[in-house]
Amino acid sequence: MQTKKTSQSLLPAQSLVLMRRDLLGLAAASTVWCCGMSPAQAQQRGSAVNLAMIGEPQGLDPMVSTADLVGTVMQHVYEPLYTFDGQWAIAPMLAEALPTVSKDGLRYQIALRKGVKLHNGRELNAEDVLASLRRWMEVSPRGKAVAKEVEALTASGPLAIEIKLKAPYAPLLAQLALPTGMAAIMAKESLAPQIKEFIGTGPYKLKERRPDQFIVLVRHESYSARQEPASGYAGKREALIDELRFVPVPNVNTRIEGALSSLFHYADLLPVEAAIRLDKGAPAVVPIVTPNFGFPYIVLNTQEGVLAQTALRQAVQTATGQAELMAAGFGSPRFFTAEPNFFPKGTPFYADAGAKQYNQHNPQAAKEQAAKAGYKGQPLRIMVSRQYEFHYNIALVLNEQLKKAGFKTEVQVVDWATLVQRRNDAKLWDLFITHSGLFPEPMLSPPQLGDGAPGGWDTPGKKAALKAFNQEGDIARRGALWGRVQQLVYDEVPFIPVGKFNSFSARSARLQGYTPSIWPFFWNTRLAK
């Protein structure tokens, strides 16, 4: 194995020393330049938090990337028309209210909020929204899927737009609400093939980015907050902390030690084995378990290479033992469940379709399937990053399972930004490990259900099943149609669902008001003295 050199090569103590030096220097500088205030004003108001994330985002354009890390950072800078409340219901954000929908389900009239200020001081209008949505439908994997459903986008006033669909499309508002691959509303003058000026409407604005060191967001002083009570991502957002510093910390031990030493006010996605230390080790640190956080899954390359053949993907699925993979990734059952359904029992989209194809862990049957399909010992390239430690642990066990089934394998360990970049080139990999949040709308995740996502799944069966599912508005009938989609995933194997997990993170006891969430957000939080 070859691992790309990152800050992981430093020992935790060395990393902490360097990080503390850099962050102290940044803090001193921020006293002078934060929000354009004088030193006296900054000290009177000033508060800043260091947020240890799993790595460096490959970019800051939230439309282009479906990576959670990009969405987590940039949801503070940009806002969508709609978002999710604390019960995962759709709620308005930049839209004034939920849309008026025609009886045939084809026309969505959306009124915009008045007086919303962009970061450049100008007021948001319908032209900004239309230009942003058009760009989203051109460059975002999620936007491209929506674009196929849209007949026209027009302004129906200075603060109103209309979306006209070709056919009813039930997931539309949920697609517009998701923070990853975000339908972010941007100042129209900032739009470009590659965004250079990040001008949104969010409670924070971009101040500085130093790759592999930090991303600094500062308070948007003219932010236009909603007045409804905060709920999930919806309602009132307040920038109570002057400065958010997102620090890439790929080494998980450094994130743990930084949280325990109070260097970091928040440390994202820690391994479950750290729970004992954080539960008992320091009263200044608050462990965070976020239930039903998401699901890991294995993406298979349906476009190029060995696994372009369906029968060989089915052989890989037969070899896979998901229960063993989940135990490797998350240790204690406190943090995971191994079950075949994509959605938990009691939810509208629970289905047992494909259950017999889940957790087979049958190397002999897999070997026979592969031989029958003409497998000749070509290496399966498994791409993974250690920045999500559970990805790496899952990959190691998967590698052994595949070898027992007679597959030749090659594990490629890279940093997360490199993986996100390389997964878009189908010639470079055969499988990669990733994960997604667990959402109430199936079409939100994984991206492989849409168009243009890594892996390139695009078959007549997929198109037919998703067309029927997406055009059905009744939730009970949609639930039954989802079962067909789930069965198709197990039959055609564009990806292999592994299980469901709770995430484990930590915050300083001083960071108050934090709400556990899939994409951590830090508006409505404050730093106690």
N, C-alpha and C positions, 0 to 999 in steps of 0.2 A: 504494500500500500504506500502511496505517496500522499502526504498531507501538505496542502499549501501552507506556507509559513504565515502565521498571524501572531497576534499578541498572546495566543495560547502557549507559545514557546517560552514565555516568561513564567517564572514561578509566581504563585499568588502574592507573596510578600513583595517581590520586585514590582509586580504590576500595580499593587496598591500604593507603593511609594511614588512611582511615576505618575499615577493618576491623581494622587493627593496633591503633588506639586503642580500639575497642570490645572486642576480645578481650583486650587488656591489662587493661582495666577489669574484665572478667569474671573474668580470672585472679586479680586482686587480691581481688575479692569472694569467689571460691571458696575462697581460703585461710582465710576466716573461716567460711563456711557449709557447705563440702563435707562431706556425710555426717554433719553434726552434730558434727564434731571441733573441738577447739581449734586455734588457729593453729600451735602447736608440733607437735601430732599431724598436722595436714594437711601441714606441710612435711616431716615425717618420712616419711609414706606417699605424699604427694600426687603424682599424675601426671595430666596432662590432655592431650588431643589435639584439634587443630582439624581437622575433616574437611570439606573443601570439596565440597559437592554441587551438582548442576546447577540447583537452584532451591528455592523454598519449597513444601513439600507443602501441598496444599489442605486437609488435615486430618490428624488423627493416629489416626483410627479405621481399623484395618487390615482390618476386615470390609467396610466400605462401599466402599473404593477398591481397584481392581486396579492402581493406579499403582505402578511399581517403587520410586519414591522413598519412598512411605509404608511399603511393606513393608520396605525397607532399614533405615529408622530404627526402626520399631516391632517388628521381630523381636528386638530387644534387650530389649524390655519384656514382650512376650507370647510364649508358646510354644504350639505345637499338640500334639495327641496324638502325631502322627508327623511325621517329617522325612526328609530325604534324606542319605545318607552320601556319601562321596567318589566312589563309583561310581554314584550316582543310584539306589541301591537304597533301598527304604523301610526306615526304622529307627524304633524307638520313641523318644519324647521324654518327654511326660508320661504316656503309657501305660507300663505295666510291661514289656510285651513285645508282639510282634506278636499280633494277635487270634486267637482260636479261631473258626474259620468252620465253619458247618454244612455237611454234604455237599451240600445243595441250593444252597449259596451265598447263602442269604437271611438268616442270623443271624450277626452279628459280636459275640462276647463280648470286651469290652475291660476288662482290669484296670488300675487306676490305681496309680501309685507312691505309696508311703506317705511321710508326713512332708514333703511339698512345701509350702513356705511361700509364701503370697501376699505382696505388698508391704505389706499392712496388718498382717502378722504372723499371720494366721489360716492354718490348714492347708487346703489344697485338698481338696474332696470331690466326690462324684458329682453333687451338686446344682449345683455351679458348672459342671461340664462340660455337663450337660444344658441348663442355662439358656443357656450360651454357644453351644452348637450350635444350639439353637432360634432364637436371635437371628441367628446366621450364616445359617441357612436362610431367614430372613425378609428380610435386608437386603443380603446379598452376592450379586453376580451368579453367583459360583461356587456359593454355598450354595443359591441358588434352583434351580439345575440339579440339585443333589443332592437337594433336598427332594422333587422329583417322583419320585425313586426310593425314598424312605423311607416305610415303612408305620408305624413307631413307633420312638420313642426312650424307653427306660426305664432306671431304675436297678435293678441286680440285687444291690445291696449298697452300703455306705457308700463303697466305693472300686471300684465296678464298674458298667459300663453295658452295655446291649445295643442294637445298631442292627439293626432288622428291616427288610429291603428288600422291595419289591413283586416284584422280579425281579432276577436276578443283575446286578451292576453292577461291572464290572472296574476302573474308575478310582477307586473309593471311597477307598482309602487314599492314593492320590496327591493327590486333591482335598483330603483332610484335612491334607496335608503342606505345601502350597504357601504361601510367605510373602506373596504378594499376593492380595488378597481373602481374607485368612487366616481359617481356622477357629480363631481365637485363643481360648484359654481365659482367661476373665476372672472376677474375683470377682463372684458373682451380685448382690451389693448395689450394684455399680457399673454394672450394665446399665441402659441407658435408650435411648430413640430417638436421642438425641445424647449420646454419652459425655462426661462432664465429669471423672470421676475415672478415671485410667488405671491400674487395679490388676491387674497380671498376676503371673506367676511368674518372669519372665526374670532374667538376671544383672544387668540394669540397670533402674532405675526413673526415671520422668520427674521432673525437678526443676523445670525452668523452660522456658517457650517464649515467645520474643518474636518475633512474626511478622516476617519479612524480615530478622531479625538472627541468631537462633540458636535451636537446641533443645538443652537440656542434659540429659543422662542421667547419673545417678550410680550407684555400685555398690549393689547389693542385698545388704546385709551378711548376710542370712539365706538366701541363695540355696541351693537344693538341687540340686547338680550330679549328673549321671549319673556312673557310675564307668568306663564303657567308654572306651577311647582315643578321642580326637577324630578324626573322619573326616568331611570336608565339614561339613554342618550338624549332624551327629549326634555322639553321644558326649559326653565331658566338656566343659563350658563353664566357663571361669573368667574373672571380671572382674578382670584383672590391672592394668588402668588405672582409676583412681578416677573419672575424668570424661570423657565423650565429648561433644564440642561439634560438632553438625552445623550447618554454616554455609551458608546459601543463597548461591551465587555464580553467577548466571546468565551473567555475562560470561566466556567461555572463556579469553580472554587474561589475565583476572585470576586464574583458577585456575592457569594455567601459571606466571605470574610469582610467585604466592603459593607454589607448590611449589618453584620455584627459589630463592626468598628464605627458605625454611624457615618462612614464616608458617603454611603448612598442612602437616600431617603426612600427609595423604592428599588427592589431588585426583581426582575422579571424571570419567570419560568425556571425555578430552581428544581433540582432533582429531589425525589421523594426521600432519599436517604438523609437529606439535610433537615428533615422535619424534627428529628429528635433534638438536634442542636438548637434549632430555632424555637422549638416548643419550650425548652428548659434553659437555654443558654443565656438569654439576655432579656431583661424586662423592657429594654428600650426598643426591642424589635417585635413586631406583630406578625405572626405567620398568617398567610391568606390562602385558604382553599376555595377555589372557585368551582362549584359543582357543575356537572354537565358542560364542561368547558368546550369539549370538541372531540374529534376522532382522528387518529392517525390513519393514513392509508398509503398504499404502494401504487404509484403510477407506472403503468407499463406502456412501452413505446409501440403504438399500433401502426406507425408510419414507416419506420426504417428498422433494419436489422433483424435479429433472430426472432423477436417477439411480434413482428408484423403479422405472423401467422397465428390465427385464433387458436388453433389446436395446441400450440406451444404455450400460449398464455394460459390456457386451461390446465396444462400440465404443471405450470408454476403454481397455480391456485391449488391444485391437488396436493402439491408438496408442502404448502404453507400451513403451519399450525398457529393460528392467531392467538390462542390462549397463552401459548409459550412466549409469543412476541410481546403481548401485553404485560406479562409478568416480568420480562426482561426490561421493558421500558419504564414500568411504574412500580414494580416491587409489590407493595401491599395492596390487597383488594380494596383498601380504603380509597385508593386513587384510580381504580379502573373497573370496568366490566367487559367481559369478552362475550359478545352476542352478535348475531348476524343482522339484526334489523338496523336500519339507518337511524330510526327515530324510536324513542322509548315507548313502552306500553302506556296507553292512556292518551297519547297524542293522536291527532287526526291522521298522521301518515305512518303509523305503526303498521308493519307488514312482516309476515314470516316467509315471504317469497325468497327462494335461494338458500334457505337454511341448511339444506343437505350439502350444499357446496361450500359451506363455511367451516373452517377449522378441521379440514380433512386430515392434514398432517400424515399423508400416506406416501412415503417415498417410493415404494415399489410400484404402486399404481401410477404415480407421476412418471417414473422411469419408463414404464411401458407406453404411456401416452406419448411421451416425447419421442421414443423410438419409432412408434407408428407414424408420427408426424414428420419423421425424417431428420430429427436432430442429430448433428454430426460433431458435437463437442465444441461448438463455437462458444466463446466466453460471453457470459451475461454480465454486463457492466452495471454495477449497482452504485449509484451516485448518492452521497449522503453528506450531511454537515454535522459537526460536533457542537455547533452553537445551540442546537436543540439536542441536548444529551440523550433524550429518549429516542430521537430519530436514529442516532448512532447505535444505541444498544439494540434497538429493533433490527437494524441492518446487520449487525454482527450475528444475531441468532438466525435471521433469514438466510444469511450466507451459508451457515452450517446446514440448515434444512434443505437448501437447494443442492448443496454438494452431496448430501446423503441420497438425493434423488437422481444423482448422476450428471448434474449440470456442472459445467466448468464456470467459475465465477471470478469476477475482478471487482473489488471494492475500491471506489474512488472517493476519498475523503477531501472535501473542499470547504472553504468558508461559505456561509449562507448566501452572500451576495453573488459569489461565483456560481453557486448552484442555480440560483434564480436566473442568472444570465445564460448558463449552459443548457438548461432544460428547454429553452426555446429553439435549440438546434438539435433536431432529431437524429443527426448523425453521431452525436457524442455520447449517447447513453442508451441503456435498455430498460432500467428501472430506476426510480428514485423514491426516497422516503419523504413524506411531507405530512401535514395535518391541516385540519380546518376546524373552524368553530362550528358548533351545533346550533343551527338556526331553525326558525319555525317554517320557513319556506324552502322546499327542496331545491328549487332552481338557483338558490343563492350559493350553494356549495355542494360538492366541490366544483371548481371551474370546468372540469372535464364534462359536466352535463351541458355546458354551453358550447359555443363555437370558438375555434382558434386557440384553445388551451393546450398546454404541453401534453403530448401523447397523441394528439390528432385523432381522437375517436370521432368517426363520422361515417355512420352506416345507415342504410335504409331503415333498419329496425329502430335505431335510435331516433331518427327523424319522425317516424310514424308515432312512436310511443310518446315522445315529448310534445308533438303537435296536439295529440288528443288530450294530454295532461294539461298543457298550458292554455288551451282554449276552453276548458271547463271551469266555470266560476263557482259551482256548488262544492262546498268543502267535503261533503260526504262522498260525492262521486269522484272528486279529485283523489281522495284517499285510496279508493279502489284502483284508480288508474295509476297511482304511484306504485302499487304493488307490481304492476307490469314493468315499470321502469326498473325497479329494484331487481326483478328476475333477469331482465336483459343485461344488467351489469354483471351478474353472476354468470350469465351464459357467454357473453362476449369478452369479459374480463379486460376492460380498459383501465380499471384500477381495482385493487383489492382492499376492501374495508377491513381494518384490523380490530377495532373495538371502540369503546368510549372511555374518556378519562376526565378526571378533575385536575385542574392545574394547581400548582403550588408556587406561591411567590411570597414576598415579604415586604413590609413597609416599616419605616420608623414610627414609633409611637407619637412622634411630633407631627407627622403628616396626618392631619385629621380631615374627615369628610370624604375619604376615599371610598368609592363603591366598587367592589369586585366585578370585573367585566371581562369579556373576551378580548376587546381591544382597550387596554387601560387608558383612562382619561383623567386629566388632572385639573380641569376647570372644577369649580365648586369645592376644591380642597384648599386647606390653609396650613400654614406651618406654625405650630404652637411654640411659645418661647420656653 
